[in-house]
Amino acid sequence: MAARTDKDIGSLIRERRQVDAALARGVREALLRHCRAGVPAVEWQDGKCVWLAPEELERRLGGAGR
């Protein structure tokens, strides 16, 4: 569960570091789920959608998807 804060949403958005960190955690968790389930994920590369095999996800996650 996310940590609670006394800051209002406007302050949090202006402090992009926290927003960027939360998004990075969410992306990593989604990729871990894909990897563990053995299903590909999609990534945007050079203006196109590209399917990433679970093995590629495993490599990118440094073995954390096992």
C-alpha positions in Angstrom: 0.0 0.0 0.0 1.2 3.5 -0.7 2.6 5.6 2.0 0.4 8.4 3.3 1.4 12.0 3.0 0.0 15.3 4.2 0.8 17.0 0.9 -1.9 18.0 -1.5 -2.0 16.5 -5.0 -0.7 19.7 -6.6 2.4 19.6 -4.4 3.0 16.0 -5.3 2.7 16.6 -9.0 5.1 19.5 -8.8 7.6 17.3 -7.1 7.9 14.9 -10.1 10.5 12.8 -8.4 7.8 11.0 -6.3 5.5 10.6 -9.2 8.2 9.2 -11.4 9.3 6.8 -8.7 5.7 5.6 -8.2 5.3 5.1 -12.0 8.6 3.2 -12.2 7.5 0.9 -9.4 4.2 0.2 -11.1 5.8 -0.6 -14.5 8.3 -2.9 -12.8 5.5 -4.7 -10.9 3.5 -5.1 -14.2 6.5 -6.6 -16.0 7.2 -8.9 -13.1 3.6 -10.2 -13.3 3.9 -10.8 -17.1 7.2 -12.6 -16.6 5.9 -14.8 -13.8 2.8 -15.7 -15.8 5.0 -16.5 -18.9 3.1 -14.0 -21.1 4.6 -11.3 -23.3 4.3 -7.6 -22.7 4.1 -4.7 -25.2 6.6 -1.9 -25.4 6.6 1.2 -27.6 9.8 1.3 -29.8 10.4 3.7 -32.7 6.8 4.5 -33.1 5.6 0.9 -33.1 4.2 -1.6 -30.6 6.7 -4.4 -30.0 6.0 -7.6 -28.1 8.6 -8.6 -25.5 8.8 -12.3 -24.8 8.9 -13.4 -21.1 12.6 -14.3 -21.6 13.4 -10.7 -22.6 11.4 -9.5 -19.6 13.5 -11.8 -17.4 16.7 -10.4 -18.9 15.6 -6.8 -18.4 14.6 -7.5 -14.8 17.9 -9.0 -14.0 16.5 -12.4 -13.1 13.9 -10.9 -10.7 11.0 -12.4 -12.6 11.6 -16.0 -11.5 
